[in-house]
Amino acid sequence: MPSLRIGQTEIAYELRRTATAAERRITVTPGYVEVLALTTDDDAAIEGFLDRKRQWLFETIRELEEQTATQHVVPRFMTGSKIPFRGRMSSLTVRRHDGAGVQVTHKAGFLVDLPSWVEAETADAIVALHVKLWLKRQVRQDVNAIAAAYQKRHGLKPRAIRVADMKSGWGSCGAEGAIHINWHLAFAPRRVLEYVVVHELAHLKHRSHGEAFWAFLASILPDYQRAKAWLDRHQASLDSGFLDAPARRTAPARCKLEVSHSSLTEPLPA
């Protein structure tokens, strides 16, 4: 593993090259440094980049070490925490990077990259805010994709689709054909989200919940009853309150508080 010497400190790092990144980047987690380089970079280009970043790298590593040793604020949104997403608990990894903004991605779990300007005292709230924004964007994309698929197959075209924080209910279909979906369904399995979207689309043909409505819904979504049953059992747990204004708490340095919605661990039956 290559390393960089800063004064008397030897910093080992993992070098990873990529053809998809637009710029070089350094990410730092406790005990680990990753340098992302372009496939076109030669050794001189990487060394020059590291030389320009050496002060930032040294200070960031020292800051993380100090936080680990003397942690007074126990974050809820830290590496190792769990966040509900699509009916399962996803792991969270929080890293530092030398970019300008907060970046959230999800693959095997949530990965949040925090820039240098984020202070330790505010990191918890900032991670929570950006995860919440990411979840809202994701459920909006999912809802639009589901609606587009059913419009193509069955000609169900709403006047508008809005994803919002609904005070009650999981979805609605207005008299003029506008559909609203509760973004908290980001915490439910995707098949449950699909059920709610299709349920509201079905109201474009049948306004009431009469026999004709349920027969039509079954004709376009035959297994809707399993998704409906899951939602009936777990709807009380689909709440975003844990993402709002994380409270500052004090505890010993090694204490770690994990976000947990245990009732969401039951997957939708295959």
Secondary structure, DSSP 8 states (H G I E B T S, - for coil): --EEEETTEEEE-EEEEESS-SS-EEEEETTEEEEEEETT--HHHHHHHHHHHHHHHHHHHHHHHHHHHS--S--SSSTT-EEEETTEEEEEEEEEESSSS-EEEESSSEEEEE-TTS-HHHHHHHHHHHHHHHHHHHHHHHHHHHHHHHHHHH----SEEEEE--SS-SEEE-TTSEEEEEGGGGGS-HHHHHHHHHHHHHTTT--S-SHHHHHHHHHHSTTHHHHHHHHHHHGGG---GGGSS-------TT-------GGGGS----
